[in-house]
Amino acid sequence: MQRSAEIAGFDSLSDYLRHLHASQSSLTPSTLRVREESPLYGLVEPSVYAETERGKVFHGDSLGLLHETLKESSVDLIMTSPPFGLVRKKSYGNEDADKYIEWFRPFAQGMRRVLKEKGSLVIDIGGAWKPGTPTRSLYHFELLITLCREYGFHLCQEHYWWNPAKLPTPAEWVNVRRVRVKDAVNCIWWLSKTPWPKASNRRILSPYSDSMKALLTNGYTPKLRPSGHDISDKFGKDNGGSVPPNLLALANTESNGTYQEYCRANNLPVHPARFPSRIPEYFIRMLTDERDLVVDPFGGSCVTGEVAESLNRKWVCCELDEDYLKGAMSRFVGVKPRLPKADNAPYQVFPPCSLNGAADNSPLAEDGGFQRTVKVPKQRTLRLV
């Protein structure tokens, strides 16, 4: 990239990037072709690391995969969880939140290149806290806006992955100063090149609640609700299940599965940022047909590939760190990959203020918790007899 800036006659790389972004306001096929064939990318294609009946694992930089290896308009679903923009560096190579958008731009270009017109891009991305303050970074929202405004994607629907098992972090703001609640939700952006991608929620229905089962058994009288919604007699039709909400409740608690045991037995690192298999399963079922192509350019331990293989989809995963790929092989050797058993046990969410504020009614700190204080246990009063 630096060499490209010098060839074009720019004094700095930042000036060159600003020129590129300013000159690409329209996303016509011709301008996209110019971007992808420009000397901006001195790319090396990743190498095939392993193959299964339906998929391939690539080792190397996924920019080469997205801009060179995969054919244009060949992918039905990109299902991925890229490294998050975090303050503290992680072993899997996350990017700084304030530099995240610039880092992601060439991936966005490649994703748009390989995606079919009716395909979908699904990005699981966690938030971040600003250094030293109990305030949130906007980087993941900025990424969403950039993808839509600059790369022509449409936001089909935002989803939220709630991890009920998430620890109460960040500890400083949640446990010590008590000025924030625990951060237990990831954003999942579902995007596409068209407002009308392939999709069907009939593939991902949830069990009916007990009250809905009773309604189906006893019948329902159509009426106008106070909210203004006119509930027709079709509301009482049994459709085989209820349409799920865009809140995905999945506890990420697996610690002793086949993958982890294989990694420990072979002295391999366990990837620390795996999403549960139910997340890619949800989107693969809803957005693709059998034998469609699913791609994860940030493959990690290849959870997406394992799920796609189990659901009879073609798939490609790419990962830069070979040690993570060595561990990922446990998903494809020996027994045939299969989905975990369905767990329909619901998670409990208490309504706000369920304790009616009875836990602590002491005055709020006037400085918003700026001064770090340690609560001293009350001393018992001894009564002399």
C-alpha positions in Angstrom: 0.0 0.0 0.0 2.8 2.4 0.9 4.5 1.6 -2.5 1.2 2.3 -4.3 1.1 5.7 -2.7 4.6 6.5 -3.7 3.9 5.4 -7.3 0.8 7.6 -7.4 2.9 10.6 -6.2 1.4 11.2 -2.8 3.4 12.5 0.1 1.8 10.1 2.7 -0.2 7.0 2.9 -3.1 8.8 4.6 -3.3 11.3 1.7 -3.4 8.4 -0.7 -6.2 6.7 1.2 -8.3 9.9 1.4 -7.9 10.3 -2.3 -9.1 6.8 -3.0 -12.1 7.2 -0.8 -13.0 10.6 -2.2 -12.8 9.3 -5.8 -15.0 6.3 -5.2 -18.3 7.9 -4.2 -20.3 5.7 -6.6 -20.2 1.9 -6.5 -20.7 1.0 -10.1 -19.3 -2.3 -11.3 -16.6 -0.4 -13.2 -15.4 1.5 -10.2 -15.3 -1.6 -8.1 -13.3 -3.3 -10.8 -10.8 -0.5 -10.8 -10.4 -0.8 -7.0 -9.9 -4.5 -7.1 -7.4 -4.5 -10.0 -5.4 -1.5 -8.7 -1.8 -1.9 -7.3 -3.3 -1.3 -3.8 -3.1 -5.0 -3.1 0.1 -6.9 -3.3 -1.7 -10.1 -2.4 -0.6 -13.6 -1.9 -3.3 -16.3 -2.3 -3.8 -18.6 0.7 -2.9 -22.2 0.3 -5.3 -25.2 0.7 -4.7 -26.6 4.1 -7.3 -29.4 4.2 -10.3 -30.6 2.3 -13.5 -32.4 3.3 -16.4 -33.8 1.2 -18.0 -30.4 1.0 -15.4 -27.8 2.0 -11.9 -26.4 2.0 -9.7 -24.9 4.7 -7.3 -22.3 3.6 -4.2 -21.1 5.4 -3.1 -17.6 4.8 -4.3 -14.0 4.4 -8.1 -13.9 3.7 -7.5 -10.7 1.6 -6.0 -13.0 -1.0 -9.0 -15.3 -0.7 -11.5 -12.5 -1.2 -9.7 -10.7 -4.0 -8.0 -13.5 -5.9 -8.9 -17.1 -5.0 -12.7 -16.9 -4.9 -14.6 -16.1 -8.1 -16.6 -12.9 -8.3 -20.3 -13.3 -7.3 -19.8 -16.9 -6.2 -20.7 -16.9 -2.5 -24.2 -17.3 -1.0 -23.3 -16.4 2.6 -20.3 -14.8 4.3 -20.7 -15.9 8.0 -17.9 -14.6 10.1 -16.7 -13.1 13.4 -13.7 -10.8 12.6 -11.2 -9.8 15.3 -12.9 -7.2 17.4 -11.6 -3.7 17.9 -10.5 -3.9 21.5 -8.3 -1.8 23.7 -6.2 -4.6 25.0 -4.4 -6.9 22.5 -5.6 -10.5 22.3 -3.7 -13.6 21.2 -5.7 -13.9 18.0 -4.6 -10.5 16.7 -7.4 -8.0 17.2 -7.2 -4.4 15.9 -7.3 -1.1 17.8 -10.9 0.2 17.9 -9.8 3.7 16.6 -8.1 2.2 13.5 -10.6 -0.5 12.9 -12.5 0.9 9.9 -9.4 1.6 7.9 -8.2 -2.0 8.6 -11.5 -3.4 7.5 -11.9 -1.5 4.2 -10.1 -4.0 1.9 -12.0 -6.9 3.5 -15.3 -5.0 2.8 -14.3 -4.6 -0.8 -13.4 -8.2 -1.2 -16.6 -9.4 0.5 -18.7 -7.3 -1.9 -16.8 -8.7 -4.8 -17.4 -12.4 -4.0 -20.9 -12.1 -2.7 -23.8 -13.0 -5.0 -26.5 -10.4 -5.7 -29.0 -12.4 -3.5 -26.4 -13.4 -1.0 -25.9 -12.2 2.6 -23.1 -10.9 4.8 -23.4 -11.7 8.5 -20.9 -10.2 10.9 -20.7 -11.0 14.6 -18.9 -8.2 16.3 -18.5 -7.2 20.0 -18.3 -3.7 21.4 -15.5 -2.1 23.3 -15.0 0.4 26.1 -13.0 3.5 25.7 -9.7 3.4 27.6 -9.9 4.6 31.1 -13.6 5.7 31.1 -16.9 3.9 31.5 -18.0 4.9 28.0 -18.4 2.9 24.9 -16.6 3.0 21.6 -18.7 3.5 18.5 -16.4 1.5 16.2 -18.9 -1.3 15.4 -21.6 1.2 14.6 -19.2 3.1 12.5 -18.4 -0.1 10.6 -22.0 -0.7 9.9 -22.5 2.8 8.6 -19.4 2.6 6.5 -20.5 -0.8 5.0 -23.9 0.7 4.0 -22.9 4.2 2.9 -19.6 3.6 1.2 -19.8 -0.1 0.0 -23.5 -0.3 -1.0 -24.7 -2.8 1.5 -28.2 -2.8 2.9 -28.9 -3.6 6.6 -31.5 -6.4 6.4 -31.8 -6.6 10.2 -29.6 -6.3 13.2 -29.4 -9.2 15.6 -28.1 -9.3 19.2 -26.4 -12.3 20.7 -27.0 -12.4 24.5 -24.6 -14.7 26.3 -26.3 -15.4 29.7 -23.0 -16.9 31.0 -21.0 -13.8 30.3 -19.0 -12.7 33.4 -19.8 -9.2 34.9 -17.1 -7.2 33.0 -15.5 -4.8 32.9 -14.9 -5.4 36.6 -13.7 -1.8 37.3 -17.1 -0.3 36.2 -19.4 -3.2 37.1 -18.0 -4.7 40.3 -15.8 -2.0 41.9 -17.4 1.4 41.1 -20.8 -0.1 40.4 -21.6 2.6 37.7 -22.4 0.2 34.8 -24.1 -3.2 34.2 -22.3 -6.1 32.7 -21.8 -6.1 28.9 -23.3 -9.4 27.8 -24.5 -8.7 24.2 -22.7 -8.8 20.8 -24.1 -7.1 17.8 -24.7 -9.2 14.6 -25.1 -7.2 11.4 -27.0 -9.0 8.7 -26.3 -7.2 5.4 -26.8 -7.8 1.7 -26.2 -6.2 -1.7 -29.9 -6.0 -2.3 -32.9 -5.3 -0.1 -34.2 -8.7 -1.1 -31.7 -11.4 -0.3 -32.6 -15.1 -0.1 -34.2 -15.7 3.3 -37.0 -17.6 5.1 -37.8 -17.5 8.8 -39.7 -20.8 8.4 -36.4 -22.5 8.6 -35.7 -21.3 12.2 -39.0 -21.4 14.0 -39.0 -21.6 17.8 -41.3 -23.8 20.1 -44.6 -22.2 21.0 -44.9 -20.9 24.5 -47.4 -22.5 26.9 -49.8 -19.6 26.5 -49.7 -19.9 22.7 -50.3 -23.6 22.9 -53.3 -22.9 25.0 -54.6 -20.3 22.6 -54.2 -22.8 19.7 -56.2 -25.4 21.7 -58.9 -23.1 23.0 -59.2 -20.7 20.1 -58.8 -17.0 19.9 -61.4 -14.2 19.3 -60.1 -11.6 16.8 -60.1 -8.1 18.2 -58.4 -4.7 18.1 -55.6 -4.4 20.7 -55.1 -1.1 22.7 -51.9 -0.6 20.7 -53.9 -0.4 17.5 -52.9 -3.7 16.1 -55.9 -5.5 14.6 -55.4 -9.2 15.4 -57.2 -11.3 12.8 -58.4 -14.9 13.1 -55.2 -16.0 11.3 -53.4 -15.4 14.6 -54.8 -18.7 15.9 -53.3 -20.7 13.1 -50.7 -23.4 14.0 -47.7 -22.7 11.8 -45.5 -25.3 13.5 -43.7 -22.8 15.7 -43.2 -19.2 16.5 -41.1 -16.7 14.6 -38.0 -16.1 16.7 -36.9 -12.6 17.8 -33.7 -10.9 16.7 -32.3 -11.7 20.2 -30.3 -14.9 20.2 -29.9 -16.3 23.7 -26.9 -18.6 23.7 -24.6 -19.3 26.6 -21.1 -19.7 25.4 -20.0 -22.2 28.0 -18.4 -25.1 26.2 -15.1 -25.9 27.7 -14.7 -29.7 27.5 -15.8 -30.6 24.0 -14.0 -32.7 21.4 -12.2 -29.6 20.0 -10.9 -28.4 23.4 -9.8 -32.0 24.4 -8.0 -32.4 21.1 -6.1 -29.1 21.5 -5.1 -29.9 25.0 -4.0 -33.4 24.1 -1.8 -32.1 21.2 -0.5 -29.0 23.1 -2.3 -26.6 20.7 -3.8 -23.2 21.6 -7.6 -23.2 22.1 -9.0 -20.3 20.1 -10.3 -17.8 22.7 -13.0 -16.1 20.6 -15.2 -18.9 19.3 -18.9 -18.3 18.8 -21.3 -21.2 19.6 -22.3 -23.3 16.6 -26.0 -22.3 17.0 -25.1 -18.8 15.7 -23.9 -19.9 12.2 -26.5 -22.7 12.2 -29.3 -20.0 12.6 -28.1 -17.9 9.7 -27.0 -20.8 7.4 -30.5 -22.4 7.8 -32.3 -19.1 7.2 -30.2 -17.7 4.4 -28.9 -20.6 2.3 -30.1 -23.8 0.5 -28.3 -27.1 0.5 -25.1 -27.0 -1.7 -24.9 -23.2 -1.5 -21.4 -21.8 -0.7 -20.7 -20.5 2.8 -17.5 -18.6 3.5 -15.8 -17.6 6.7 -12.7 -15.4 6.0 -11.8 -15.2 9.7 -12.1 -19.0 10.2 -10.4 -19.4 13.7 -11.3 -23.0 14.7 -13.6 -23.4 11.7 -16.9 -23.6 13.6 -18.7 -22.2 10.6 -17.2 -24.9 8.4 -18.2 -27.7 10.7 -21.8 -26.4 10.8 -21.9 -25.9 7.0 -20.6 -29.5 6.5 -23.3 -30.9 8.8 -26.0 -28.9 6.9 -24.9 -30.1 3.5 -23.5 -26.7 2.3 -20.3 -26.2 0.4 -18.0 -24.1 2.5 -14.6 -22.3 2.7 -12.8 -21.2 5.9 -9.5 -19.2 5.9 -7.2 -18.6 8.9 -3.9 -16.8 9.2 -2.6 -18.7 12.3 -1.6 -22.3 11.5 -1.8 -23.4 15.1 -5.5 -22.6 15.2 -6.0 -24.7 12.0 -4.2 -27.6 13.6 -6.7 -27.6 16.3 -9.6 -27.1 13.9 -8.8 -30.4 12.2 -10.4 -32.1 15.2 -13.8 -31.0 13.7 -13.3 -33.0 10.5 -11.2 -36.1 11.3 -12.7 -39.4 12.5 -16.4 -39.0 13.0 -18.6 -37.1 10.5 -19.2 -33.5 11.7 -22.6 -33.2 13.3 -24.6 -30.6 15.0 -24.9 -30.6 18.8 -28.1 -31.9 20.4 -30.9 -29.4 20.5 -31.2 -27.6 23.9 -34.7 -26.0 24.2 -34.3 -25.0 27.9 -35.1 -21.3 28.0 -33.0 -18.7 29.8 -34.6 -16.5 32.4 -34.5 -12.7 32.0 -35.9 -10.8 35.0 -37.9 -7.7 34.3 -36.1 -4.4 35.1 -36.2 -3.3 38.8 -37.4 -6.8 39.9 -36.0 -6.1 43.4 -37.8 -2.8 43.5 -34.6 -1.0 44.4 -34.5 -2.8 47.8 -30.9 -3.9 47.4 -29.3 -0.4 47.9 -30.9 3.0 48.2 -27.9 4.9 49.2 -27.4 8.4 47.5 -25.8 8.4 44.1 -22.2 9.6 43.8 -22.3 13.3 42.6 -19.2 12.7 40.5 -20.7 9.7 38.7 -18.2 7.3 40.2 -15.1 9.2 39.1 -13.5 8.8 42.5 -12.8 5.2 43.2 -14.0 4.3 46.7 -14.0 1.0 48.6 -17.0 0.3 50.6 -16.0 -0.5 54.2 -18.2 -3.1 56.0 -20.4 -1.7 58.7 -18.9 -2.2 62.2 -21.2 -4.0 64.6 -22.2 -2.1 67.7 -21.4 -4.0 70.9 -23.7 -3.5 73.8 -22.0 -3.7 77.2 -24.0 -5.5 79.9 
